[in-house]
Amino acid sequence: METQTLRTAYRQATACFVDTVGRVAPAQWGQPALGEWSVRDLVGHASRALATVEAYLERGAAEVEVASTAEYFLRARATLADPAAVAARGREAGQALGAAPAAAVQALAERVLARLDATADTALVGTPVGGMRLLDYLPTRVLELTVHTLDLAAALGLELALPPAAVAVTGAVLVELAQRSGQAPLLLQALTGRRPLPPGFSLLGM
């Protein structure tokens, strides 16, 4: 996928997330959102799709160890998908947003987007599963922002129009992951009404 498309998708997904967070009413932060997460927890988890770009750019990497977006998810699924650990990281991130979570998310987004604008496409990021090119890592964050903004809108009872570039990148990542996981036939059959997906089906496994 073209470099500018990926950058546009990340910027659009970020803007959609920030806008949706800005629509959370004060009384809604503690209400249930997704699984065991409250709205604050979910926002905290989703905000990691911003914070990790910043943190992993700071960490850097000496070489490319993860060659594609799909490979990142396959490695993460094998090593980082413990549900209890994921839930705990979300709660911690939510608490770290402080007394004004929407403002904290806005400030984080502005800082990360400015950093991206000043960073080369070929910059290496140090992810927990290995070094990656920035533009191979960025689609993983587009997917996280897009999917969790949908989760947040559902929890708040909001209608949401997803940005086109973010949808395109998220869909491309999921199709590639389905191919790499051997699930492409099942996914295509489900999308065309041939058969239902099994209960709990997920290409991410986390």
C-alpha positions as a printed Julia matrix, in Angstrom:
206×3 Matrix{Float64}:
   0.0     0.0    0.0
   1.27    3.5   -0.8
   3.11    5.43   1.88
   0.78    8.42   1.76
  -2.28    6.17   2.04
  -0.91    4.61   5.22
  -0.06    7.96   6.77
  -3.47    9.34   5.8
  -5.19    6.28   7.27
  -3.35    6.69  10.58
  -4.15   10.39  10.72
  -7.83    9.75   9.89
  -8.13    6.91  12.41
  -6.54    9.1   15.07
  -8.89   12.0   14.36
 -11.93    9.7   14.5
 -10.78    8.23  17.82
 -10.07   11.64  19.36
 -13.45   12.96  18.21
 -15.28    9.96  19.67
 -13.42   10.23  22.97
 -14.42   13.87  23.08
 -18.07   12.8   23.05
 -17.79   10.77  26.28
 -19.97   12.38  28.95
 -18.51   12.71  32.48
 -20.88   10.06  33.84
 -19.92    7.56  31.13
 -16.25    7.0   31.93
 -16.99    4.31  34.5
 -19.73    2.47  32.61
 -19.14   -0.97  31.01
 -17.64   -0.9   27.52
 -15.94   -4.07  26.28
 -15.58   -7.29  28.24
 -14.29   -6.38  31.69
 -13.22   -2.9   30.57
 -14.98    0.33  31.48
 -15.12    3.18  28.96
 -11.97    4.65  30.57
 -10.17    1.3   30.29
 -11.15    0.93  26.63
 -10.0     4.46  25.82
  -6.76    3.76  27.64
  -6.19    0.58  25.66
  -6.98    2.27  22.36
  -4.72    5.2   23.2
  -1.82    2.76  23.22
  -2.13    2.76  19.42
  -0.81    6.31  19.73
   1.55    5.9   22.68
   3.34    2.85  21.31
   4.24    4.63  18.06
   5.99    7.28  20.13
   7.6     4.8   22.53
   8.79    2.35  19.89
  10.27    5.13  17.76
  12.2     6.25  20.84
  13.39    2.69  21.43
  14.38    2.18  17.81
  15.86   -1.02  16.39
  19.14   -2.1   14.83
  17.55   -4.2   12.09
  14.29   -5.4   10.57
  13.21   -8.61  12.32
   9.49   -8.48  11.48
   9.02   -8.07   7.74
   5.28   -7.4    7.48
   2.19   -6.22   9.31
   0.67   -9.7    9.27
   3.84  -11.19  10.73
   3.63   -8.71  13.59
   0.13   -9.89  14.47
   1.1   -13.56  14.19
   4.05  -13.04  16.53
   2.0   -10.9   18.92
  -0.76  -13.52  18.96
   1.79  -16.13  20.03
   3.53  -14.07  22.71
   1.46  -11.05  23.82
  -2.15  -12.24  23.73
  -2.63  -13.28  27.37
  -6.13  -11.9   28.1
  -5.34  -10.97  31.7
  -2.22   -9.06  30.69
  -4.03   -7.24  27.87
  -6.85   -6.29  30.24
  -4.4    -5.05  32.86
  -2.5    -2.92  30.35
  -5.78   -1.34  29.27
  -6.76   -0.48  32.84
  -3.31    0.95  33.57
  -3.39    3.06  30.41
  -6.86    4.3   31.29
  -5.79    5.4   34.75
  -2.71    7.09  33.31
  -4.98    9.44  31.34
  -5.67   11.24  34.61
  -8.51   13.52  35.63
  -9.13   14.85  32.11
  -8.85   11.79  29.86
 -10.24   13.38  26.7
  -7.75   16.24  26.94
  -4.94   13.77  27.6
  -5.86   11.79  24.48
  -6.0    14.99  22.41
  -2.54   16.05  23.59
  -1.1    12.6   22.97
  -2.52   12.52  19.45
  -1.1    15.94  18.58
   2.33   14.97  19.87
   2.43   11.64  18.04
   1.2    13.06  14.73
   3.83   15.8   14.9
   6.48   13.18  15.56
   5.28   11.14  12.59
   5.42   14.16  10.29
   9.09   14.56  11.21
   9.97   10.86  10.84
  11.13    9.06   7.69
   9.13    6.15   6.3
  12.14    3.88   6.7
  12.66    4.61  10.41
  12.85    1.47  12.54
  10.64    0.91  15.57
  11.48   -1.43  18.41
   8.33   -3.45  19.03
   8.08   -6.21  21.67
   8.21   -8.82  18.88
  11.16   -7.33  16.98
  12.35   -4.41  14.91
  10.09   -3.2   12.1
   9.95   -0.45   9.52
   7.63    2.32  10.67
   5.35    1.87   7.66
   4.97   -1.86   8.34
   4.07   -1.14  11.98
   1.71    1.76  11.31
  -1.1    -0.39   9.8
  -1.27   -2.36  13.06
  -2.08    0.89  14.85
  -4.64    1.89  12.22
  -6.45   -1.39  12.82
  -6.37   -0.96  16.61
  -7.66    2.6   16.45
 -10.39    1.78  13.94
 -11.72   -1.33  15.68
 -11.61    0.15  19.18
 -13.24    3.4   18.08
 -16.09    1.2   16.85
 -16.14   -0.5   20.26
 -16.23    2.87  22.0
 -19.04    4.19  19.81
 -21.07    1.04  20.5
 -20.54    1.42  24.24
 -21.71    5.03  24.07
 -24.65    4.31  21.78
 -23.25    6.54  19.02
 -23.5     6.23  15.27
 -20.06    6.29  13.7
 -18.95    7.01  10.15
 -15.5     5.46   9.76
 -12.91    7.32   7.66
 -12.39    5.64   4.25
  -8.6     5.3    4.32
  -8.68    3.77   7.8
 -11.29    1.23   6.69
  -9.24    0.34   3.6
  -6.05   -0.24   5.58
  -7.84   -2.19   8.32
  -9.55   -4.4    5.75
  -6.3    -5.04   3.9
  -4.54   -6.04   7.12
  -7.33   -8.46   8.07
  -7.37  -10.06   4.62
  -3.6   -10.51   4.7
  -3.81  -11.97   8.17
  -6.57  -14.35   7.06
  -4.35  -15.54   4.21
  -1.34  -16.04   6.49
  -3.48  -17.85   9.06
  -5.17  -20.17   6.53
  -8.56  -18.59   7.28
  -9.15  -16.83   3.96
 -11.73  -19.35   2.63
 -13.74  -19.19   5.87
 -13.63  -15.39   5.89
 -14.69  -15.06   2.26
 -17.53  -17.54   2.71
 -18.78  -15.62   5.74
 -18.57  -12.25   3.99
 -20.59  -13.59   1.05
 -23.24  -15.26   3.2
 -22.18  -18.85   2.46
 -21.57  -19.85   6.08
 -21.45  -18.24   9.51
 -18.25  -17.65  11.4
 -17.65  -19.94  14.39
 -18.53  -18.45  17.8
 -15.72  -16.28  19.1
 -13.9   -16.26  15.76
 -11.09  -13.7   15.62
  -8.17  -13.23  13.27
  -6.28  -11.43  16.02
  -6.64  -14.06  18.71
  -6.5   -11.34  21.38
